[in-house]
Amino acid sequence: MAPPHTGHPLVTHEEHRPPPTETPPADPVVFAEVRWRRAPMRRFRLKSRIGGRTMDIAMLGVGHLGEAVLAGLLDSGLPISQIWATALPEQRAAALADRYGVEVSTDNRSAVTEADLVLLSVPPVAVAPLLKAIGPDLEPDATVVSLAAGVPLSTLASSVPKGVHVARAMTNIAARARQAATALCAPEGTDLTELEDLFDRVGVTVTVDESLMDLVTAVAGSGPAFLFSLADALTTAAVDGGMEPEAARVLVDQMLLGACLHLQSSDEAPAAILERIATPGGTTRAALDVLRAGHASGTVKAAVQAATARGHALSGDDRPEPDTPAGPDHHERSAVSPDSPGSAGSAGSAGSESSGGSAGAKGSAGSLGAADSGGSEPGDIDSDHF
Protein backbone atom coordinates (compact mmCIF):
# COMPACT_ATOMS: atom_id res chain seq x y z
CA MET A 1 0.00 0.00 0.00
CA ALA A 2 1.35 3.38 -0.93
CA PRO A 3 1.58 6.12 1.73
CA PRO A 4 -1.28 8.64 1.93
CA HIS A 5 -1.24 11.19 -0.84
CA THR A 6 -1.47 14.78 0.35
CA GLY A 7 -1.27 16.74 -2.88
CA HIS A 8 -2.26 20.34 -3.12
CA PRO A 9 -5.90 21.14 -3.89
CA LEU A 10 -6.91 21.59 -7.47
CA VAL A 11 -6.81 25.15 -8.77
CA THR A 12 -9.89 26.57 -10.43
CA HIS A 13 -10.32 29.27 -13.00
CA GLU A 14 -13.09 30.39 -15.30
CA GLU A 15 -12.52 30.49 -19.00
CA HIS A 16 -14.01 33.15 -21.22
CA ARG A 17 -17.50 32.22 -22.27
CA PRO A 18 -19.07 32.99 -25.65
CA PRO A 19 -22.03 35.35 -25.71
CA PRO A 20 -25.22 33.62 -24.50
CA THR A 21 -26.88 34.24 -27.84
CA GLU A 22 -24.54 31.81 -29.61
CA THR A 23 -26.21 28.74 -28.04
CA PRO A 24 -29.83 29.21 -26.98
CA PRO A 25 -30.72 27.58 -23.65
CA ALA A 26 -32.76 24.42 -23.69
CA ASP A 27 -36.36 24.38 -22.62
CA PRO A 28 -36.69 24.59 -18.85
CA VAL A 29 -37.25 21.36 -16.95
CA VAL A 30 -39.47 21.24 -13.89
CA PHE A 31 -38.78 18.71 -11.13
CA ALA A 32 -41.12 18.98 -8.15
CA GLU A 33 -41.31 22.75 -8.26
CA VAL A 34 -37.57 23.11 -8.86
CA ARG A 35 -37.05 24.84 -12.21
CA TRP A 36 -33.71 24.82 -13.94
CA ARG A 37 -32.36 25.07 -17.45
CA ARG A 38 -29.10 24.10 -19.08
CA ALA A 39 -26.69 27.02 -19.30
CA PRO A 40 -25.68 28.32 -22.76
CA MET A 41 -22.03 27.45 -22.06
CA ARG A 42 -22.17 23.91 -20.76
CA ARG A 43 -19.10 23.89 -18.55
CA PHE A 44 -17.33 26.05 -16.02
CA ARG A 45 -13.81 24.75 -16.44
CA LEU A 46 -11.59 23.45 -13.65
CA LYS A 47 -7.87 23.69 -14.32
CA SER A 48 -5.90 20.98 -12.57
CA ARG A 49 -2.45 21.71 -11.23
CA ILE A 50 -1.30 18.64 -13.21
CA GLY A 51 -0.28 19.39 -16.77
CA GLY A 52 -2.76 22.24 -17.25
CA ARG A 53 -5.59 19.77 -17.93
CA THR A 54 -9.19 20.94 -17.55
CA MET A 55 -11.68 18.74 -15.72
CA ASP A 56 -15.48 18.60 -15.54
CA ILE A 57 -17.28 16.10 -13.36
CA ALA A 58 -20.46 14.07 -13.82
CA MET A 59 -21.77 12.23 -10.74
CA LEU A 60 -24.26 9.50 -11.60
CA GLY A 61 -26.72 7.98 -9.11
CA VAL A 62 -26.26 10.36 -6.19
CA GLY A 63 -27.48 8.53 -3.10
CA HIS A 64 -26.11 8.71 0.46
CA LEU A 65 -22.45 8.19 -0.42
CA GLY A 66 -22.66 10.20 -3.63
CA GLU A 67 -24.22 13.10 -1.76
CA ALA A 68 -21.47 12.95 0.86
CA VAL A 69 -18.81 13.20 -1.86
CA LEU A 70 -20.75 15.96 -3.60
CA ALA A 71 -21.09 17.98 -0.39
CA GLY A 72 -17.40 17.54 0.43
CA LEU A 73 -16.23 18.60 -3.01
CA LEU A 74 -18.39 21.71 -2.95
CA ASP A 75 -17.22 22.54 0.57
CA SER A 76 -13.64 22.27 -0.69
CA GLY A 77 -14.31 25.12 -3.11
CA LEU A 78 -15.16 23.24 -6.29
CA PRO A 79 -17.54 25.47 -8.30
CA ILE A 80 -21.13 24.22 -8.41
CA SER A 81 -21.27 24.93 -12.13
CA GLN A 82 -18.51 22.40 -12.71
CA ILE A 83 -20.51 19.41 -11.45
CA TRP A 84 -23.41 17.69 -13.25
CA ALA A 85 -25.31 15.04 -11.30
CA THR A 86 -28.14 12.54 -11.70
CA ALA A 87 -30.55 10.96 -9.25
CA LEU A 88 -33.88 9.15 -9.12
CA PRO A 89 -36.72 9.76 -8.56
CA GLU A 90 -37.36 13.26 -9.87
CA GLN A 91 -38.16 14.48 -6.36
CA ARG A 92 -34.71 13.39 -5.24
CA ALA A 93 -33.08 15.18 -8.18
CA ALA A 94 -35.03 18.32 -7.35
CA ALA A 95 -34.09 18.15 -3.69
CA LEU A 96 -30.38 17.86 -4.50
CA ALA A 97 -30.54 20.73 -6.98
CA ASP A 98 -32.27 22.90 -4.40
CA ARG A 99 -29.91 21.89 -1.59
CA TYR A 100 -26.59 22.37 -3.40
CA GLY A 101 -27.33 24.56 -6.40
CA VAL A 102 -25.86 22.05 -8.84
CA GLU A 103 -27.60 20.91 -12.00
CA VAL A 104 -29.26 17.56 -11.28
CA SER A 105 -31.36 15.53 -13.70
CA THR A 106 -32.51 11.96 -14.27
CA ASP A 107 -30.72 11.72 -17.62
CA ASN A 108 -27.32 10.01 -17.28
CA ARG A 109 -26.46 10.28 -20.97
CA SER A 110 -26.88 14.04 -21.00
CA ALA A 111 -24.93 14.41 -17.75
CA VAL A 112 -21.79 12.73 -19.11
CA THR A 113 -21.66 14.80 -22.29
CA GLU A 114 -18.34 16.68 -22.28
CA ALA A 115 -17.45 15.31 -18.82
CA ASP A 116 -13.77 14.61 -18.26
CA LEU A 117 -14.46 12.58 -15.13
CA VAL A 118 -17.50 10.38 -14.46
CA LEU A 119 -18.11 9.15 -10.90
CA LEU A 120 -20.45 6.16 -10.61
CA SER A 121 -22.25 5.99 -7.27
CA VAL A 122 -24.71 3.21 -8.10
CA PRO A 123 -25.20 -0.34 -6.74
CA PRO A 124 -22.78 -2.96 -8.08
CA VAL A 125 -25.47 -4.66 -10.16
CA ALA A 126 -26.15 -1.43 -12.05
CA VAL A 127 -22.57 -0.51 -12.98
CA ALA A 128 -22.07 -2.53 -16.18
CA PRO A 129 -25.54 -1.80 -17.66
CA LEU A 130 -25.11 1.89 -16.87
CA LEU A 131 -21.73 1.99 -18.61
CA LYS A 132 -23.19 0.31 -21.67
CA ALA A 133 -25.96 2.92 -21.74
CA ILE A 134 -23.71 5.97 -21.46
CA GLY A 135 -20.81 4.58 -23.52
CA PRO A 136 -21.74 6.36 -26.77
CA ASP A 137 -21.92 9.71 -24.94
CA LEU A 138 -18.59 9.49 -23.10
CA GLU A 139 -15.74 11.72 -24.18
CA PRO A 140 -13.03 9.71 -26.02
CA ASP A 141 -10.47 10.30 -23.26
CA ALA A 142 -12.84 10.46 -20.28
CA THR A 143 -12.05 8.74 -16.99
CA VAL A 144 -14.76 6.62 -15.36
CA VAL A 145 -14.40 5.98 -11.62
CA SER A 146 -16.61 3.41 -9.91
CA LEU A 147 -17.38 3.75 -6.20
CA ALA A 148 -19.12 0.35 -6.19
CA ALA A 149 -17.90 -2.56 -4.11
CA GLY A 150 -16.88 -5.72 -5.87
CA VAL A 151 -16.94 -4.49 -9.48
CA PRO A 152 -13.48 -5.28 -10.89
CA LEU A 153 -11.49 -3.12 -13.24
CA SER A 154 -11.87 -5.76 -15.94
CA THR A 155 -15.65 -5.31 -15.89
CA LEU A 156 -15.30 -1.54 -16.08
CA ALA A 157 -12.81 -1.70 -18.95
CA SER A 158 -14.94 -4.11 -20.97
CA SER A 159 -18.03 -1.93 -20.56
CA VAL A 160 -16.65 1.34 -21.95
CA PRO A 161 -15.45 2.38 -25.41
CA LYS A 162 -11.78 2.03 -26.28
CA GLY A 163 -9.74 4.98 -25.06
CA VAL A 164 -11.88 5.65 -21.98
CA HIS A 165 -9.87 5.24 -18.78
CA VAL A 166 -11.23 3.39 -15.73
CA ALA A 167 -10.44 3.36 -12.03
CA ARG A 168 -11.98 2.28 -8.75
CA ALA A 169 -12.34 4.40 -5.62
CA MET A 170 -13.44 3.17 -2.22
CA THR A 171 -14.38 6.01 0.07
CA ASN A 172 -16.93 6.59 2.84
CA ILE A 173 -19.53 9.06 4.03
CA ALA A 174 -16.99 11.04 6.05
CA ALA A 175 -16.37 12.74 2.70
CA ARG A 176 -19.19 15.08 3.72
CA ALA A 177 -16.96 16.42 6.49
CA ARG A 178 -13.90 16.16 4.20
CA GLN A 179 -12.45 13.49 6.48
CA ALA A 180 -12.89 10.39 4.31
CA ALA A 181 -10.34 7.62 3.85
CA THR A 182 -10.23 6.81 0.13
CA ALA A 183 -8.36 4.03 -1.67
CA LEU A 184 -7.77 4.14 -5.41
CA CYS A 185 -6.76 1.46 -7.87
CA ALA A 186 -6.42 1.45 -11.64
CA PRO A 187 -4.86 -0.61 -14.44
CA GLU A 188 -1.08 -0.77 -14.33
CA GLY A 189 0.58 2.34 -15.70
CA THR A 190 -2.38 4.65 -15.02
CA ASP A 191 -1.45 8.11 -13.74
CA LEU A 192 -3.71 8.63 -10.70
CA THR A 193 -2.35 12.04 -9.75
CA GLU A 194 -5.46 13.97 -10.76
CA LEU A 195 -7.77 11.53 -8.98
CA GLU A 196 -5.60 11.73 -5.88
CA ASP A 197 -5.86 15.51 -6.00
CA LEU A 198 -9.63 15.27 -6.33
CA PHE A 199 -10.19 12.86 -3.44
CA ASP A 200 -7.66 14.70 -1.29
CA ARG A 201 -10.28 17.44 -1.26
CA VAL A 202 -12.53 15.20 0.86
CA GLY A 203 -9.97 13.47 3.06
CA VAL A 204 -6.87 11.29 2.77
CA THR A 205 -6.09 9.17 -0.29
CA VAL A 206 -4.01 6.05 -0.75
CA THR A 207 -3.38 3.83 -3.77
CA VAL A 208 -3.62 0.04 -3.45
CA ASP A 209 -3.45 -3.04 -5.61
CA GLU A 210 -6.88 -4.18 -6.77
CA SER A 211 -6.46 -7.46 -4.88
CA LEU A 212 -6.85 -5.45 -1.65
CA MET A 213 -9.95 -3.49 -2.64
CA ASP A 214 -12.43 -5.88 -1.00
CA LEU A 215 -10.50 -5.66 2.26
CA VAL A 216 -10.33 -1.87 1.91
CA THR A 217 -14.09 -1.86 1.40
CA ALA A 218 -14.58 -3.78 4.63
CA VAL A 219 -12.24 -1.62 6.71
CA ALA A 220 -12.54 1.90 5.27
CA GLY A 221 -15.85 1.69 3.40
CA SER A 222 -17.99 -0.28 5.86
CA GLY A 223 -15.88 0.80 8.83
CA PRO A 224 -17.97 3.88 9.68
CA ALA A 225 -20.90 1.54 10.39
CA PHE A 226 -18.80 -0.17 13.08
CA LEU A 227 -18.21 3.17 14.76
CA PHE A 228 -21.86 4.18 14.45
CA SER A 229 -22.84 0.87 16.04
CA LEU A 230 -20.51 1.61 18.96
CA ALA A 231 -21.90 5.14 19.25
CA ASP A 232 -25.44 3.77 19.31
CA ALA A 233 -24.58 1.24 22.03
CA LEU A 234 -22.82 3.87 24.17
CA THR A 235 -25.66 6.36 23.77
CA THR A 236 -28.24 3.70 24.64
CA ALA A 237 -26.29 2.68 27.74
CA ALA A 238 -26.11 6.30 28.89
CA VAL A 239 -29.84 6.83 28.33
CA ASP A 240 -30.65 3.57 30.12
CA GLY A 241 -28.58 4.85 33.03
CA GLY A 242 -30.74 7.97 33.31
CA MET A 243 -29.00 10.52 31.09
CA GLU A 244 -31.02 12.76 28.80
CA PRO A 245 -30.74 11.60 25.17
CA GLU A 246 -29.47 14.97 23.96
CA ALA A 247 -26.73 15.12 26.60
CA ALA A 248 -25.76 11.51 25.92
CA ARG A 249 -25.46 12.19 22.21
CA VAL A 250 -23.24 15.24 22.76
CA LEU A 251 -20.94 13.41 25.16
CA VAL A 252 -20.62 10.30 22.98
CA ASP A 253 -20.05 12.26 19.77
CA GLN A 254 -17.36 14.45 21.33
CA MET A 255 -15.70 11.51 23.06
CA LEU A 256 -15.42 9.58 19.79
CA LEU A 257 -14.18 12.64 17.91
CA GLY A 258 -11.57 13.43 20.53
CA ALA A 259 -10.41 9.82 20.76
CA CYS A 260 -10.04 9.57 16.98
CA LEU A 261 -8.10 12.82 16.80
CA HIS A 262 -5.83 11.62 19.60
CA LEU A 263 -5.24 8.33 17.83
CA GLN A 264 -4.48 10.12 14.57
CA SER A 265 -1.98 12.45 16.22
CA SER A 266 -0.21 9.73 18.20
CA ASP A 267 2.64 7.48 17.07
CA GLU A 268 1.54 4.83 19.57
CA ALA A 269 -0.25 1.71 18.41
CA PRO A 270 -3.90 1.50 19.52
CA ALA A 271 -3.10 -1.51 21.72
CA ALA A 272 -0.34 0.45 23.47
CA ILE A 273 -2.71 3.35 24.14
CA LEU A 274 -5.26 0.91 25.56
CA GLU A 275 -2.77 -0.56 28.01
CA ARG A 276 -1.55 2.86 29.05
CA ILE A 277 -4.98 4.28 29.88
CA ALA A 278 -6.44 1.12 31.47
CA THR A 279 -5.28 1.54 35.06
CA PRO A 280 -5.45 -1.72 37.03
CA GLY A 281 -8.47 -1.63 39.31
CA GLY A 282 -9.94 1.37 37.47
CA THR A 283 -13.19 1.86 35.55
CA THR A 284 -11.60 1.60 32.10
CA ARG A 285 -9.98 -1.72 32.98
CA ALA A 286 -13.31 -3.03 34.26
CA ALA A 287 -15.00 -2.06 31.00
CA LEU A 288 -12.24 -3.58 28.85
CA ASP A 289 -12.42 -6.83 30.82
CA VAL A 290 -16.09 -7.15 29.87
CA LEU A 291 -15.38 -6.40 26.20
CA ARG A 292 -12.58 -8.95 26.11
CA ALA A 293 -14.72 -11.57 27.85
CA GLY A 294 -17.30 -10.99 25.13
CA HIS A 295 -14.68 -11.44 22.42
CA ALA A 296 -15.29 -7.96 21.01
CA SER A 297 -12.03 -7.96 19.06
CA GLY A 298 -12.79 -11.32 17.50
CA THR A 299 -16.28 -10.15 16.58
CA VAL A 300 -14.86 -7.11 14.77
CA LYS A 301 -12.40 -9.31 12.90
CA ALA A 302 -15.24 -11.62 11.89
CA ALA A 303 -17.25 -8.62 10.68
CA VAL A 304 -14.33 -7.47 8.54
CA GLN A 305 -13.96 -10.96 7.11
CA ALA A 306 -17.69 -11.12 6.33
CA ALA A 307 -17.63 -7.76 4.56
CA THR A 308 -14.52 -8.77 2.62
CA ALA A 309 -16.12 -12.05 1.57
CA ARG A 310 -19.22 -10.18 0.46
CA GLY A 311 -17.02 -8.02 -1.75
CA HIS A 312 -15.53 -11.18 -3.25
CA ALA A 313 -19.04 -12.46 -3.96
CA LEU A 314 -20.08 -9.23 -5.64
CA SER A 315 -17.08 -9.48 -7.94
CA GLY A 316 -17.94 -13.05 -8.92
CA ASP A 317 -15.23 -14.61 -6.75
CA ASP A 318 -16.32 -18.09 -5.71
CA ARG A 319 -14.62 -18.01 -2.31
CA PRO A 320 -17.21 -18.97 0.37
CA GLU A 321 -18.46 -16.32 2.76
CA PRO A 322 -17.59 -17.06 6.41
CA ASP A 323 -20.24 -18.38 8.76
CA THR A 324 -21.20 -15.60 11.16
CA PRO A 325 -23.62 -16.39 13.99
CA ALA A 326 -26.63 -14.15 14.06
CA GLY A 327 -27.09 -14.11 17.82
CA PRO A 328 -29.31 -11.68 19.76
CA ASP A 329 -28.88 -7.97 19.48
CA HIS A 330 -26.44 -6.50 21.98
CA HIS A 331 -29.15 -4.29 23.41
CA GLU A 332 -32.93 -4.48 23.40
CA ARG A 333 -33.62 -1.03 22.06
CA SER A 334 -31.79 1.65 20.18
CA ALA A 335 -31.27 5.25 21.21
CA VAL A 336 -31.53 6.20 17.54
CA SER A 337 -35.02 6.74 16.19
CA PRO A 338 -36.06 4.24 13.48
CA ASP A 339 -36.78 7.19 11.23
CA SER A 340 -33.42 8.88 11.69
CA PRO A 341 -30.73 8.85 8.97
CA GLY A 342 -28.37 6.69 11.02
CA SER A 343 -30.90 4.03 11.95
CA ALA A 344 -31.55 0.59 10.53
CA GLY A 345 -33.14 0.74 7.12
CA SER A 346 -30.85 3.55 6.04
CA ALA A 347 -27.72 1.52 5.55
CA GLY A 348 -26.28 3.86 2.99
CA SER A 349 -25.96 6.61 5.58
CA ALA A 350 -23.92 4.32 7.79
CA GLY A 351 -21.55 3.28 5.08
CA SER A 352 -22.83 -0.29 5.13
CA GLU A 353 -23.80 -2.64 2.33
CA SER A 354 -26.89 -2.28 0.20
CA SER A 355 -25.65 -5.25 -1.84
CA GLY A 356 -26.49 -5.59 -5.47
CA GLY A 357 -30.26 -5.84 -5.65
CA SER A 358 -32.45 -4.21 -8.22
CA ALA A 359 -32.03 -0.69 -6.86
CA GLY A 360 -30.90 1.63 -9.58
CA ALA A 361 -31.54 -0.94 -12.27
CA LYS A 362 -34.93 0.18 -13.42
CA GLY A 363 -36.12 2.75 -15.93
CA SER A 364 -34.84 3.47 -19.39
CA ALA A 365 -31.22 2.95 -20.34
CA GLY A 366 -30.59 6.67 -20.26
CA SER A 367 -31.62 6.90 -16.62
CA LEU A 368 -30.31 3.50 -15.50
CA GLY A 369 -28.37 3.63 -12.30
CA ALA A 370 -29.53 7.03 -11.11
CA ALA A 371 -30.42 6.95 -7.45
CA ASP A 372 -33.29 4.61 -6.75
CA SER A 373 -35.49 4.86 -3.72
CA GLY A 374 -34.70 2.62 -0.79
CA GLY A 375 -37.50 4.08 1.31
CA SER A 376 -40.71 5.99 1.18
CA GLU A 377 -39.16 9.42 1.46
CA PRO A 378 -37.27 11.17 -1.37
CA GLY A 379 -34.33 11.84 0.92
CA ASP A 380 -34.03 8.23 2.09
CA ILE A 381 -32.41 6.92 -1.05
CA ASP A 382 -29.63 4.36 -1.14
CA SER A 383 -27.91 4.03 -4.48
CA ASP A 384 -24.38 3.66 -3.24
CA HIS A 385 -21.67 1.06 -3.53
CA PHE A 386 -22.26 -0.96 -0.40
PEDAVEN-V235466 format. One record per residue. SS is DSSP state (h for helix, s for strand, l for the rest). Layout:
BEGIN
SS + SS
END
This chain:
BEGIN
l + l + l + l + s + l + l + l + l + l + s + s + l + l + l + l + l + l + l + h + h + h + l + l + l + l + l + l + s + s + s + l + l + s + s + s + l + l + l + l + l + l + l + l + l + s + s + l + l + l + l + l + l + s + s + l + s + s + s + s + l + l + l + h + h + h + h + h + h + h + h + h + h + h + h + l + l + l + l + h + h + h + s + s + s + s + l + l + l + h + h + h + h + h + h + h + h + h + h + h + l + l + s + s + s + l + l + h + h + h + h + h + l + l + l + l + s + s + s + s + l + l + l + h + h + h + h + h + h + h + h + h + h + h + h + h + h + l + l + l + l + l + s + s + s + s + l + l + l + l + l + l + h + h + h + h + h + h + l + l + l + l + l + l + s + s + s + s + s + s + l + l + h + h + h + h + h + l + l + s + s + s + s + s + s + s + l + l + l + l + l + l + h + h + h + h + h + h + h + h + l + l + s + s + s + s + s + l + l + h + h + h + h + h + h + h + h + h + h + h + h + l + h + h + h + h + h + h + h + h + h + h + h + h + h + h + h + h + h + h + l + l + l + l + h + h + h + h + h + h + h + h + h + h + h + h + h + h + h + h + h + h + h + h + h + l + l + l + l + h + h + h + h + h + h + h + h + l + l + l + l + l + h + h + h + h + h + h + h + h + h + h + h + l + l + h + h + h + h + h + h + h + h + h + h + h + h + h + h + h + h + h + h + h + l + l + l + l + l + l + l + l + l + l + l + l + l + l + l + l + l + l + l + l + l + l + l + l + l + l + l + l + l + l + l + l + h + h + h + h + l + l + l + l + l + l + l + l + l + l + l + l + l + l + h + h + h + l + l + l + l + l + s + l + l + l + l + l + l + l + s + l + l + l + l + l
END
